[in-house]
């Protein structure tokens, strides 16, 4: 069964909480433990934004 984005988001949140509790934890190992992509986990740790809250491109343009 395919995994939904919301399930992945929940796992990433749990991984971020784990890393905040254990700051010396290895990111790649933590990503494997929580079954998420290391790149997604690194991005979330670096920026704090999820894919949904990041916004989109060309936001300065008007709808017209």
PDBQT receptor file of N, H, CA, C and O in Angstrom, charges set to zero:
ATOM      1  N   UNK A   1       0.849  -1.178   0.000  1.00  0.00    +0.000 N 
ATOM      2  CA  UNK A   1       0.000   0.000   0.000  1.00  0.00    +0.000 C 
ATOM      3  C   UNK A   1       0.897   1.246   0.000  1.00  0.00    +0.000 C 
ATOM      4  O   UNK A   1       1.821   1.340   0.808  1.00  0.00    +0.000 OA
ATOM      5  N   UNK A   2       0.634   2.191  -0.891  1.00  0.00    +0.000 N 
ATOM      6  H   UNK A   2      -0.117   2.115  -1.548  1.00  0.00    +0.000 HD
ATOM      7  CA  UNK A   2       1.456   3.408  -0.941  1.00  0.00    +0.000 C 
ATOM      8  C   UNK A   2       1.293   4.251   0.318  1.00  0.00    +0.000 C 
ATOM      9  O   UNK A   2       0.230   4.287   0.938  1.00  0.00    +0.000 OA
ATOM     10  N   UNK A   3       2.361   4.914   0.667  1.00  0.00    +0.000 N 
ATOM     11  H   UNK A   3       3.224   4.885   0.164  1.00  0.00    +0.000 HD
ATOM     12  CA  UNK A   3       2.363   5.761   1.848  1.00  0.00    +0.000 C 
ATOM     13  C   UNK A   3       1.936   7.167   1.439  1.00  0.00    +0.000 C 
ATOM     14  O   UNK A   3       2.413   7.696   0.435  1.00  0.00    +0.000 OA
ATOM     15  N   UNK A   4       1.042   7.769   2.211  1.00  0.00    +0.000 N 
ATOM     16  H   UNK A   4       0.654   7.339   3.026  1.00  0.00    +0.000 HD
ATOM     17  CA  UNK A   4       0.583   9.114   1.894  1.00  0.00    +0.000 C 
ATOM     18  C   UNK A   4       1.573  10.151   2.409  1.00  0.00    +0.000 C 
ATOM     19  O   UNK A   4       2.414   9.859   3.259  1.00  0.00    +0.000 OA
ATOM     20  N   UNK A   5       1.462  11.360   1.882  1.00  0.00    +0.000 N 
ATOM     21  H   UNK A   5       0.780  11.598   1.191  1.00  0.00    +0.000 HD
ATOM     22  CA  UNK A   5       2.353  12.435   2.312  1.00  0.00    +0.000 C 
ATOM     23  C   UNK A   5       2.171  12.728   3.788  1.00  0.00    +0.000 C 
ATOM     24  O   UNK A   5       3.140  13.046   4.477  1.00  0.00    +0.000 OA
ATOM     25  N   UNK A   6       0.954  12.629   4.282  1.00  0.00    +0.000 N 
ATOM     26  H   UNK A   6       0.167  12.371   3.722  1.00  0.00    +0.000 HD
ATOM     27  CA  UNK A   6       0.690  12.942   5.688  1.00  0.00    +0.000 C 
ATOM     28  C   UNK A   6       1.346  11.925   6.624  1.00  0.00    +0.000 C 
ATOM     29  O   UNK A   6       1.780  12.286   7.718  1.00  0.00    +0.000 OA
ATOM     30  N   UNK A   7       1.422  10.662   6.208  1.00  0.00    +0.000 N 
ATOM     31  H   UNK A   7       1.069  10.369   5.320  1.00  0.00    +0.000 HD
ATOM     32  CA  UNK A   7       2.111   9.666   7.015  1.00  0.00    +0.000 C 
ATOM     33  C   UNK A   7       3.609   9.956   7.051  1.00  0.00    +0.000 C 
ATOM     34  O   UNK A   7       4.245   9.827   8.097  1.00  0.00    +0.000 OA
ATOM     35  N   UNK A   8       4.167  10.344   5.913  1.00  0.00    +0.000 N 
ATOM     36  H   UNK A   8       3.650  10.448   5.063  1.00  0.00    +0.000 HD
ATOM     37  CA  UNK A   8       5.586  10.697   5.855  1.00  0.00    +0.000 C 
ATOM     38  C   UNK A   8       5.848  11.929   6.705  1.00  0.00    +0.000 C 
ATOM     39  O   UNK A   8       6.851  11.997   7.415  1.00  0.00    +0.000 OA
ATOM     40  N   UNK A   9       4.942  12.908   6.635  1.00  0.00    +0.000 N 
ATOM     41  H   UNK A   9       4.127  12.853   6.059  1.00  0.00    +0.000 HD
ATOM     42  CA  UNK A   9       5.092  14.132   7.421  1.00  0.00    +0.000 C 
ATOM     43  C   UNK A   9       5.115  13.814   8.906  1.00  0.00    +0.000 C 
ATOM     44  O   UNK A   9       5.910  14.391   9.648  1.00  0.00    +0.000 OA
ATOM     45  N   UNK A  10       4.258  12.905   9.351  1.00  0.00    +0.000 N 
ATOM     46  H   UNK A  10       3.613  12.436   8.749  1.00  0.00    +0.000 HD
ATOM     47  CA  UNK A  10       4.226  12.522  10.760  1.00  0.00    +0.000 C 
ATOM     48  C   UNK A  10       5.537  11.860  11.185  1.00  0.00    +0.000 C 
ATOM     49  O   UNK A  10       6.039  12.107  12.282  1.00  0.00    +0.000 OA
ATOM     50  N   UNK A  11       6.091  11.008  10.300  1.00  0.00    +0.000 N 
ATOM     51  H   UNK A  11       5.683  10.808   9.409  1.00  0.00    +0.000 HD
ATOM     52  CA  UNK A  11       7.358  10.359  10.611  1.00  0.00    +0.000 C 
ATOM     53  C   UNK A  11       8.495  11.370  10.665  1.00  0.00    +0.000 C 
ATOM     54  O   UNK A  11       9.391  11.255  11.502  1.00  0.00    +0.000 OA
ATOM     55  N   UNK A  12       8.464  12.368   9.770  1.00  0.00    +0.000 N 
ATOM     56  H   UNK A  12       7.736  12.462   9.091  1.00  0.00    +0.000 HD
ATOM     57  CA  UNK A  12       9.503  13.398   9.776  1.00  0.00    +0.000 C 
ATOM     58  C   UNK A  12       9.419  14.216  11.057  1.00  0.00    +0.000 C 
ATOM     59  O   UNK A  12      10.448  14.563  11.638  1.00  0.00    +0.000 OA
ATOM     60  N   UNK A  13       8.206  14.529  11.505  1.00  0.00    +0.000 N 
ATOM     61  H   UNK A  13       7.370  14.248  11.034  1.00  0.00    +0.000 HD
ATOM     62  CA  UNK A  13       8.028  15.275  12.751  1.00  0.00    +0.000 C 
ATOM     63  C   UNK A  13       8.592  14.481  13.922  1.00  0.00    +0.000 C 
ATOM     64  O   UNK A  13       9.253  15.048  14.792  1.00  0.00    +0.000 OA
ATOM     65  N   UNK A  14       8.341  13.183  13.951  1.00  0.00    +0.000 N 
ATOM     66  H   UNK A  14       7.805  12.723  13.244  1.00  0.00    +0.000 HD
ATOM     67  CA  UNK A  14       8.879  12.347  15.021  1.00  0.00    +0.000 C 
ATOM     68  C   UNK A  14      10.401  12.315  14.972  1.00  0.00    +0.000 C 
ATOM     69  O   UNK A  14      11.057  12.352  16.013  1.00  0.00    +0.000 OA
ATOM     70  N   UNK A  15      10.967  12.247  13.764  1.00  0.00    +0.000 N 
ATOM     71  H   UNK A  15      10.434  12.216  12.919  1.00  0.00    +0.000 HD
ATOM     72  CA  UNK A  15      12.427  12.224  13.615  1.00  0.00    +0.000 C 
ATOM     73  C   UNK A  15      13.039  13.547  14.066  1.00  0.00    +0.000 C 
ATOM     74  O   UNK A  15      14.088  13.559  14.710  1.00  0.00    +0.000 OA
ATOM     75  N   UNK A  16      12.387  14.663  13.731  1.00  0.00    +0.000 N 
ATOM     76  H   UNK A  16      11.535  14.654  13.209  1.00  0.00    +0.000 HD
ATOM     77  CA  UNK A  16      12.893  15.971  14.159  1.00  0.00    +0.000 C 
ATOM     78  C   UNK A  16      12.845  16.079  15.678  1.00  0.00    +0.000 C 
ATOM     79  O   UNK A  16      13.781  16.597  16.287  1.00  0.00    +0.000 OA
ATOM     80  N   UNK A  17      11.785  15.606  16.292  1.00  0.00    +0.000 N 
ATOM     81  H   UNK A  17      11.025  15.185  15.797  1.00  0.00    +0.000 HD
ATOM     82  CA  UNK A  17      11.692  15.617  17.754  1.00  0.00    +0.000 C 
ATOM     83  C   UNK A  17      12.791  14.767  18.376  1.00  0.00    +0.000 C 
ATOM     84  O   UNK A  17      13.364  15.138  19.400  1.00  0.00    +0.000 OA
ATOM     85  N   UNK A  18      13.084  13.623  17.756  1.00  0.00    +0.000 N 
ATOM     86  H   UNK A  18      12.618  13.322  16.924  1.00  0.00    +0.000 HD
ATOM     87  CA  UNK A  18      14.149  12.756  18.262  1.00  0.00    +0.000 C 
ATOM     88  C   UNK A  18      15.495  13.471  18.186  1.00  0.00    +0.000 C 
ATOM     89  O   UNK A  18      16.288  13.412  19.126  1.00  0.00    +0.000 OA
ATOM     90  N   UNK A  19      15.751  14.145  17.066  1.00  0.00    +0.000 N 
ATOM     91  H   UNK A  19      15.107  14.193  16.302  1.00  0.00    +0.000 HD
ATOM     92  CA  UNK A  19      17.038  14.833  16.897  1.00  0.00    +0.000 C 
ATOM     93  C   UNK A  19      17.147  16.029  17.836  1.00  0.00    +0.000 C 
ATOM     94  O   UNK A  19      18.245  16.349  18.292  1.00  0.00    +0.000 OA
ATOM     95  N   UNK A  20      16.037  16.696  18.136  1.00  0.00    +0.000 N 
ATOM     96  H   UNK A  20      15.145  16.436  17.766  1.00  0.00    +0.000 HD
ATOM     97  CA  UNK A  20      16.112  17.793  19.097  1.00  0.00    +0.000 C 
ATOM     98  C   UNK A  20      16.391  17.266  20.508  1.00  0.00    +0.000 C 
ATOM     99  O   UNK A  20      17.038  17.945  21.304  1.00  0.00    +0.000 OA
ATOM    100  N   UNK A  21      15.907  16.057  20.820  1.00  0.00    +0.000 N 
ATOM    101  H   UNK A  21      15.381  15.505  20.173  1.00  0.00    +0.000 HD
ATOM    102  CA  UNK A  21      16.199  15.452  22.117  1.00  0.00    +0.000 C 
ATOM    103  C   UNK A  21      17.633  14.937  22.192  1.00  0.00    +0.000 C 
ATOM    104  O   UNK A  21      18.265  14.997  23.247  1.00  0.00    +0.000 OA
ATOM    105  N   UNK A  22      18.146  14.430  21.066  1.00  0.00    +0.000 N 
ATOM    106  H   UNK A  22      17.633  14.382  20.209  1.00  0.00    +0.000 HD
ATOM    107  CA  UNK A  22      19.502  13.888  20.981  1.00  0.00    +0.000 C 
ATOM    108  C   UNK A  22      20.252  14.606  19.855  1.00  0.00    +0.000 C 
ATOM    109  O   UNK A  22      20.311  14.094  18.737  1.00  0.00    +0.000 OA
ATOM    110  N   UNK A  23      20.821  15.774  20.130  1.00  0.00    +0.000 N 
ATOM    111  H   UNK A  23      20.773  16.190  21.038  1.00  0.00    +0.000 HD
ATOM    112  CA  UNK A  23      21.430  16.586  19.072  1.00  0.00    +0.000 C 
ATOM    113  C   UNK A  23      22.646  15.948  18.411  1.00  0.00    +0.000 C 
ATOM    114  O   UNK A  23      23.008  16.353  17.306  1.00  0.00    +0.000 OA
ATOM    115  N   UNK A  24      23.291  14.968  19.040  1.00  0.00    +0.000 N 
ATOM    116  H   UNK A  24      22.997  14.639  19.937  1.00  0.00    +0.000 HD
ATOM    117  CA  UNK A  24      24.447  14.312  18.438  1.00  0.00    +0.000 C 
ATOM    118  C   UNK A  24      24.059  13.104  17.595  1.00  0.00    +0.000 C 
ATOM    119  O   UNK A  24      24.933  12.367  17.138  1.00  0.00    +0.000 OA
ATOM    120  N   UNK A  25      22.770  12.890  17.382  1.00  0.00    +0.000 N 
ATOM    121  H   UNK A  25      22.060  13.488  17.754  1.00  0.00    +0.000 HD
ATOM    122  CA  UNK A  25      22.306  11.741  16.614  1.00  0.00    +0.000 C 
ATOM    123  C   UNK A  25      22.685  11.904  15.145  1.00  0.00    +0.000 C 
ATOM    124  O   UNK A  25      22.691  13.013  14.610  1.00  0.00    +0.000 OA
ATOM    125  N   UNK A  26      22.996  10.795  14.513  1.00  0.00    +0.000 N 
ATOM    126  H   UNK A  26      22.991   9.894  14.948  1.00  0.00    +0.000 HD
ATOM    127  CA  UNK A  26      23.334  10.775  13.105  1.00  0.00    +0.000 C 
ATOM    128  C   UNK A  26      22.047  10.928  12.287  1.00  0.00    +0.000 C 
ATOM    129  O   UNK A  26      21.082  10.194  12.501  1.00  0.00    +0.000 OA
ATOM    130  N   UNK A  27      22.037  11.874  11.358  1.00  0.00    +0.000 N 
ATOM    131  H   UNK A  27      22.821  12.470  11.184  1.00  0.00    +0.000 HD
ATOM    132  CA  UNK A  27      20.822  12.154  10.586  1.00  0.00    +0.000 C 
ATOM    133  C   UNK A  27      20.472  10.983   9.673  1.00  0.00    +0.000 C 
ATOM    134  O   UNK A  27      19.303  10.614   9.564  1.00  0.00    +0.000 OA
ATOM    135  N   UNK A  28      21.458  10.404   9.026  1.00  0.00    +0.000 N 
ATOM    136  H   UNK A  28      22.407  10.704   9.115  1.00  0.00    +0.000 HD
ATOM    137  CA  UNK A  28      21.189   9.296   8.109  1.00  0.00    +0.000 C 
ATOM    138  C   UNK A  28      20.621   8.086   8.852  1.00  0.00    +0.000 C 
ATOM    139  O   UNK A  28      19.686   7.445   8.371  1.00  0.00    +0.000 OA
ATOM    140  N   UNK A  29      21.178   7.774  10.014  1.00  0.00    +0.000 N 
ATOM    141  H   UNK A  29      21.937   8.295  10.405  1.00  0.00    +0.000 HD
ATOM    142  CA  UNK A  29      20.674   6.641  10.794  1.00  0.00    +0.000 C 
ATOM    143  C   UNK A  29      19.273   6.928  11.319  1.00  0.00    +0.000 C 
ATOM    144  O   UNK A  29      18.411   6.049  11.317  1.00  0.00    +0.000 OA
ATOM    145  N   UNK A  30      19.049   8.149  11.765  1.00  0.00    +0.000 N 
ATOM    146  H   UNK A  30      19.749   8.864  11.766  1.00  0.00    +0.000 HD
ATOM    147  CA  UNK A  30      17.722   8.521  12.240  1.00  0.00    +0.000 C 
ATOM    148  C   UNK A  30      16.706   8.427  11.114  1.00  0.00    +0.000 C 
ATOM    149  O   UNK A  30      15.581   7.978  11.332  1.00  0.00    +0.000 OA
ATOM    150  N   UNK A  31      17.086   8.842   9.917  1.00  0.00    +0.000 N 
ATOM    151  H   UNK A  31      18.001   9.206   9.740  1.00  0.00    +0.000 HD
ATOM    152  CA  UNK A  31      16.186   8.746   8.765  1.00  0.00    +0.000 C 
ATOM    153  C   UNK A  31      15.849   7.285   8.468  1.00  0.00    +0.000 C 
ATOM    154  O   UNK A  31      14.704   6.967   8.145  1.00  0.00    +0.000 OA
ATOM    155  N   UNK A  32      16.828   6.407   8.574  1.00  0.00    +0.000 N 
ATOM    156  H   UNK A  32      17.758   6.666   8.836  1.00  0.00    +0.000 HD
ATOM    157  CA  UNK A  32      16.548   4.978   8.360  1.00  0.00    +0.000 C 
ATOM    158  C   UNK A  32      15.635   4.438   9.441  1.00  0.00    +0.000 C 
ATOM    159  O   UNK A  32      14.728   3.656   9.157  1.00  0.00    +0.000 OA
ATOM    160  N   UNK A  33      15.866   4.849  10.684  1.00  0.00    +0.000 N 
ATOM    161  H   UNK A  33      16.602   5.484  10.915  1.00  0.00    +0.000 HD
ATOM    162  CA  UNK A  33      15.050   4.358  11.799  1.00  0.00    +0.000 C 
ATOM    163  C   UNK A  33      13.587   4.772  11.653  1.00  0.00    +0.000 C 
ATOM    164  O   UNK A  33      12.685   4.009  11.999  1.00  0.00    +0.000 OA
ATOM    165  N   UNK A  34      13.354   5.982  11.140  1.00  0.00    +0.000 N 
ATOM    166  H   UNK A  34      14.086   6.602  10.859  1.00  0.00    +0.000 HD
ATOM    167  CA  UNK A  34      11.983   6.479  10.997  1.00  0.00    +0.000 C 
ATOM    168  C   UNK A  34      11.445   6.278   9.580  1.00  0.00    +0.000 C 
ATOM    169  O   UNK A  34      10.327   6.695   9.279  1.00  0.00    +0.000 OA
ATOM    170  N   UNK A  35      12.232   5.641   8.709  1.00  0.00    +0.000 N 
ATOM    171  H   UNK A  35      13.140   5.302   8.954  1.00  0.00    +0.000 HD
ATOM    172  CA  UNK A  35      11.823   5.308   7.342  1.00  0.00    +0.000 C 
ATOM    173  C   UNK A  35      11.412   6.543   6.544  1.00  0.00    +0.000 C 
ATOM    174  O   UNK A  35      10.338   6.588   5.945  1.00  0.00    +0.000 OA
ATOM    175  N   UNK A  36      12.293   7.544   6.551  1.00  0.00    +0.000 N 
ATOM    176  H   UNK A  36      13.166   7.508   7.038  1.00  0.00    +0.000 HD
ATOM    177  CA  UNK A  36      12.093   8.743   5.732  1.00  0.00    +0.000 C 
ATOM    178  C   UNK A  36      13.364   8.983   4.927  1.00  0.00    +0.000 C 
ATOM    179  O   UNK A  36      14.413   8.419   5.239  1.00  0.00    +0.000 OA
ATOM    180  N   UNK A  37      13.278   9.805   3.906  1.00  0.00    +0.000 N 
ATOM    181  H   UNK A  37      12.426  10.263   3.653  1.00  0.00    +0.000 HD
ATOM    182  CA  UNK A  37      14.448  10.132   3.114  1.00  0.00    +0.000 C 
ATOM    183  C   UNK A  37      15.363  11.076   3.898  1.00  0.00    +0.000 C 
ATOM    184  O   UNK A  37      14.888  12.037   4.502  1.00  0.00    +0.000 OA
ATOM    185  N   UNK A  38      16.660  10.807   3.890  1.00  0.00    +0.000 N 
ATOM    186  H   UNK A  38      17.046  10.026   3.399  1.00  0.00    +0.000 HD
ATOM    187  CA  UNK A  38      17.580  11.693   4.617  1.00  0.00    +0.000 C 
ATOM    188  C   UNK A  38      17.551  13.126   4.089  1.00  0.00    +0.000 C 
ATOM    189  O   UNK A  38      17.715  14.073   4.858  1.00  0.00    +0.000 OA
ATOM    190  N   UNK A  39      17.347  13.288   2.795  1.00  0.00    +0.000 N 
ATOM    191  H   UNK A  39      17.214  12.518   2.170  1.00  0.00    +0.000 HD
ATOM    192  CA  UNK A  39      17.306  14.643   2.234  1.00  0.00    +0.000 C 
ATOM    193  C   UNK A  39      16.114  15.424   2.765  1.00  0.00    +0.000 C 
ATOM    194  O   UNK A  39      16.225  16.618   3.047  1.00  0.00    +0.000 OA
ATOM    195  N   UNK A  40      14.977  14.759   2.903  1.00  0.00    +0.000 N 
ATOM    196  H   UNK A  40      14.886  13.789   2.675  1.00  0.00    +0.000 HD
ATOM    197  CA  UNK A  40      13.798  15.444   3.460  1.00  0.00    +0.000 C 
ATOM    198  C   UNK A  40      14.025  15.831   4.915  1.00  0.00    +0.000 C 
ATOM    199  O   UNK A  40      13.641  16.917   5.347  1.00  0.00    +0.000 OA
ATOM    200  N   UNK A  41      14.651  14.936   5.662  1.00  0.00    +0.000 N 
ATOM    201  H   UNK A  41      14.963  14.053   5.312  1.00  0.00    +0.000 HD
ATOM    202  CA  UNK A  41      14.912  15.215   7.068  1.00  0.00    +0.000 C 
ATOM    203  C   UNK A  41      15.908  16.361   7.211  1.00  0.00    +0.000 C 
ATOM    204  O   UNK A  41      15.727  17.238   8.056  1.00  0.00    +0.000 OA
ATOM    205  N   UNK A  42      16.957  16.360   6.394  1.00  0.00    +0.000 N 
ATOM    206  H   UNK A  42      17.105  15.648   5.707  1.00  0.00    +0.000 HD
ATOM    207  CA  UNK A  42      17.931  17.453   6.446  1.00  0.00    +0.000 C 
ATOM    208  C   UNK A  42      17.287  18.785   6.076  1.00  0.00    +0.000 C 
ATOM    209  O   UNK A  42      17.562  19.805   6.707  1.00  0.00    +0.000 OA
ATOM    210  N   UNK A  43      16.432  18.776   5.056  1.00  0.00    +0.000 N 
ATOM    211  H   UNK A  43      16.209  17.947   4.544  1.00  0.00    +0.000 HD
ATOM    212  CA  UNK A  43      15.755  20.005   4.639  1.00  0.00    +0.000 C 
ATOM    213  C   UNK A  43      14.873  20.526   5.765  1.00  0.00    +0.000 C 
ATOM    214  O   UNK A  43      14.855  21.727   6.035  1.00  0.00    +0.000 OA
ATOM    215  N   UNK A  44      14.149  19.640   6.417  1.00  0.00    +0.000 N 
ATOM    216  H   UNK A  44      14.164  18.665   6.198  1.00  0.00    +0.000 HD
ATOM    217  CA  UNK A  44      13.264  20.064   7.503  1.00  0.00    +0.000 C 
ATOM    218  C   UNK A  44      14.063  20.609   8.675  1.00  0.00    +0.000 C 
ATOM    219  O   UNK A  44      13.655  21.584   9.306  1.00  0.00    +0.000 OA
ATOM    220  N   UNK A  45      15.204  19.985   8.970  1.00  0.00    +0.000 N 
ATOM    221  H   UNK A  45      15.535  19.193   8.457  1.00  0.00    +0.000 HD
ATOM    222  CA  UNK A  45      16.040  20.475  10.063  1.00  0.00    +0.000 C 
ATOM    223  C   UNK A  45      16.666  21.821   9.711  1.00  0.00    +0.000 C 
ATOM    224  O   UNK A  45      16.829  22.679  10.578  1.00  0.00    +0.000 OA
ATOM    225  N   UNK A  46      17.013  22.002   8.450  1.00  0.00    +0.000 N 
ATOM    226  H   UNK A  46      16.881  21.305   7.745  1.00  0.00    +0.000 HD
ATOM    227  CA  UNK A  46      17.669  23.240   8.021  1.00  0.00    +0.000 C 
ATOM    228  C   UNK A  46      16.686  24.403   7.951  1.00  0.00    +0.000 C 
ATOM    229  O   UNK A  46      16.989  25.494   8.434  1.00  0.00    +0.000 OA
ATOM    230  N   UNK A  47      15.513  24.188   7.356  1.00  0.00    +0.000 N 
ATOM    231  H   UNK A  47      15.267  23.301   6.963  1.00  0.00    +0.000 HD
ATOM    232  CA  UNK A  47      14.577  25.278   7.120  1.00  0.00    +0.000 C 
ATOM    233  C   UNK A  47      13.413  25.310   8.093  1.00  0.00    +0.000 C 
ATOM    234  O   UNK A  47      12.921  26.388   8.426  1.00  0.00    +0.000 OA
ATOM    235  N   UNK A  48      12.966  24.158   8.554  1.00  0.00    +0.000 N 
ATOM    236  H   UNK A  48      13.366  23.282   8.283  1.00  0.00    +0.000 HD
ATOM    237  CA  UNK A  48      11.814  24.105   9.432  1.00  0.00    +0.000 C 
ATOM    238  C   UNK A  48      10.493  24.109   8.686  1.00  0.00    +0.000 C 
ATOM    239  O   UNK A  48       9.428  24.074   9.302  1.00  0.00    +0.000 OA
ATOM    240  N   UNK A  49      10.558  24.151   7.349  1.00  0.00    +0.000 N 
ATOM    241  H   UNK A  49      11.423  24.180   6.849  1.00  0.00    +0.000 HD
ATOM    242  CA  UNK A  49       9.330  24.190   6.544  1.00  0.00    +0.000 C 
ATOM    243  C   UNK A  49       9.007  22.823   5.975  1.00  0.00    +0.000 C 
ATOM    244  O   UNK A  49       9.900  22.059   5.607  1.00  0.00    +0.000 OA
ATOM    245  N   UNK A  50       7.732  22.527   5.910  1.00  0.00    +0.000 N 
ATOM    246  H   UNK A  50       7.007  23.147   6.209  1.00  0.00    +0.000 HD
ATOM    247  CA  UNK A  50       7.310  21.333   5.207  1.00  0.00    +0.000 C 
ATOM    248  C   UNK A  50       7.003  21.713   3.765  1.00  0.00    +0.000 C 
ATOM    249  O   UNK A  50       7.019  22.890   3.405  1.00  0.00    +0.000 OA
ATOM    250  N   UNK A  51       6.726  20.721   2.956  1.00  0.00    +0.000 N 
ATOM    251  H   UNK A  51       6.713  19.764   3.249  1.00  0.00    +0.000 HD
ATOM    252  CA  UNK A  51       6.451  20.974   1.548  1.00  0.00    +0.000 C 
ATOM    253  C   UNK A  51       5.179  21.814   1.398  1.00  0.00    +0.000 C 
ATOM    254  O   UNK A  51       5.106  22.671   0.518  1.00  0.00    +0.000 OA
ATOM    255  N   UNK A  52       4.194  21.578   2.237  1.00  0.00    +0.000 N 
ATOM    256  H   UNK A  52       4.254  20.882   2.952  1.00  0.00    +0.000 HD
ATOM    257  CA  UNK A  52       2.930  22.306   2.137  1.00  0.00    +0.000 C 
ATOM    258  C   UNK A  52       3.090  23.746   2.613  1.00  0.00    +0.000 C 
ATOM    259  O   UNK A  52       2.543  24.664   2.001  1.00  0.00    +0.000 OA
ATOM    260  N   UNK A  53       3.842  23.954   3.708  1.00  0.00    +0.000 N 
ATOM    261  H   UNK A  53       4.286  23.209   4.205  1.00  0.00    +0.000 HD
ATOM    262  CA  UNK A  53       3.963  25.302   4.250  1.00  0.00    +0.000 C 
ATOM    263  C   UNK A  53       5.032  26.132   3.546  1.00  0.00    +0.000 C 
ATOM    264  O   UNK A  53       5.180  27.316   3.849  1.00  0.00    +0.000 OA
ATOM    265  N   UNK A  54       5.775  25.549   2.623  1.00  0.00    +0.000 N 
ATOM    266  H   UNK A  54       5.655  24.587   2.377  1.00  0.00    +0.000 HD
ATOM    267  CA  UNK A  54       6.846  26.272   1.946  1.00  0.00    +0.000 C 
ATOM    268  C   UNK A  54       6.300  27.292   0.952  1.00  0.00    +0.000 C 
ATOM    269  O   UNK A  54       7.023  28.211   0.564  1.00  0.00    +0.000 OA
ATOM    270  N   UNK A  55       5.068  27.157   0.539  1.00  0.00    +0.000 N 
ATOM    271  H   UNK A  55       4.482  26.411   0.854  1.00  0.00    +0.000 HD
ATOM    272  CA  UNK A  55       4.509  28.090  -0.432  1.00  0.00    +0.000 C 
ATOM    273  C   UNK A  55       4.771  27.614  -1.841  1.00  0.00    +0.000 C 
ATOM    274  O   UNK A  55       5.046  26.435  -2.067  1.00  0.00    +0.000 OA
ATOM    275  N   UNK A  56       4.689  28.512  -2.773  1.00  0.00    +0.000 N 
ATOM    276  H   UNK A  56       4.466  29.470  -2.590  1.00  0.00    +0.000 HD
ATOM    277  CA  UNK A  56       4.920  28.145  -4.160  1.00  0.00    +0.000 C 
ATOM    278  C   UNK A  56       5.760  29.173  -4.872  1.00  0.00    +0.000 C 
ATOM    279  O   UNK A  56       6.252  30.123  -4.264  1.00  0.00    +0.000 OA
ATOM    280  N   UNK A  57       5.918  28.979  -6.153  1.00  0.00    +0.000 N 
ATOM    281  H   UNK A  57       5.518  28.207  -6.647  1.00  0.00    +0.000 HD
ATOM    282  CA  UNK A  57       6.705  29.890  -6.960  1.00  0.00    +0.000 C 
ATOM    283  C   UNK A  57       5.831  31.021  -7.475  1.00  0.00    +0.000 C 
ATOM    284  O   UNK A  57       4.607  30.904  -7.542  1.00  0.00    +0.000 OA
ATOM    285  N   UNK A  58       6.469  32.097  -7.830  1.00  0.00    +0.000 N 
ATOM    286  H   UNK A  58       7.463  32.192  -7.776  1.00  0.00    +0.000 HD
ATOM    287  CA  UNK A  58       5.806  33.254  -8.465  1.00  0.00    +0.000 C 
ATOM    288  C   UNK A  58       4.695  33.849  -7.596  1.00  0.00    +0.000 C 
ATOM    289  O   UNK A  58       3.639  34.220  -8.109  1.00  0.00    +0.000 OA
ATOM    290  N   UNK A  59       4.921  33.937  -6.335  1.00  0.00    +0.000 N 
ATOM    291  H   UNK A  59       5.778  33.636  -5.918  1.00  0.00    +0.000 HD
ATOM    292  CA  UNK A  59       3.911  34.500  -5.439  1.00  0.00    +0.000 C 
ATOM    293  C   UNK A  59       3.808  36.016  -5.567  1.00  0.00    +0.000 C 
ATOM    294  O   UNK A  59       2.815  36.602  -5.136  1.00  0.00    +0.000 OA
ATOM    295  N   UNK A  60       4.822  36.664  -6.156  1.00  0.00    +0.000 N 
ATOM    296  H   UNK A  60       5.629  36.187  -6.507  1.00  0.00    +0.000 HD
ATOM    297  CA  UNK A  60       4.769  38.111  -6.291  1.00  0.00    +0.000 C 
ATOM    298  C   UNK A  60       3.874  38.542  -7.461  1.00  0.00    +0.000 C 
ATOM    299  O   UNK A  60       3.481  39.705  -7.547  1.00  0.00    +0.000 OA
ATOM    300  N   UNK A  61       3.564  37.633  -8.330  1.00  0.00    +0.000 N 
ATOM    301  H   UNK A  61       3.884  36.688  -8.260  1.00  0.00    +0.000 HD
ATOM    302  CA  UNK A  61       2.706  37.964  -9.468  1.00  0.00    +0.000 C 
ATOM    303  C   UNK A  61       1.254  37.996  -9.024  1.00  0.00    +0.000 C 
ATOM    304  O   UNK A  61       0.845  37.233  -8.148  1.00  0.00    +0.000 OA
ATOM    305  N   UNK A  62       0.489  38.872  -9.625  1.00  0.00    +0.000 N 
ATOM    306  H   UNK A  62       0.822  39.491 -10.336  1.00  0.00    +0.000 HD
ATOM    307  CA  UNK A  62      -0.925  38.941  -9.309  1.00  0.00    +0.000 C 
ATOM    308  C   UNK A  62      -1.665  37.839 -10.068  1.00  0.00    +0.000 C 
ATOM    309  O   UNK A  62      -1.145  37.325 -11.058  1.00  0.00    +0.000 OA
ATOM    310  N   UNK A  63      -2.868  37.465  -9.625  1.00  0.00    +0.000 N 
ATOM    311  H   UNK A  63      -3.291  37.882  -8.821  1.00  0.00    +0.000 HD
ATOM    312  CA  UNK A  63      -3.617  36.407 -10.317  1.00  0.00    +0.000 C 
ATOM    313  C   UNK A  63      -3.981  36.816 -11.747  1.00  0.00    +0.000 C 
ATOM    314  O   UNK A  63      -4.174  35.957 -12.608  1.00  0.00    +0.000 OA
ATOM    315  N   UNK A  64      -4.074  38.110 -11.998  1.00  0.00    +0.000 N 
ATOM    316  H   UNK A  64      -3.917  38.807 -11.299  1.00  0.00    +0.000 HD
ATOM    317  CA  UNK A  64      -4.428  38.566 -13.346  1.00  0.00    +0.000 C 
ATOM    318  C   UNK A  64      -3.235  38.349 -14.244  1.00  0.00    +0.000 C 
ATOM    319  O   UNK A  64      -3.293  38.659 -15.434  1.00  0.00    +0.000 OA
TER     320      UNK A  64
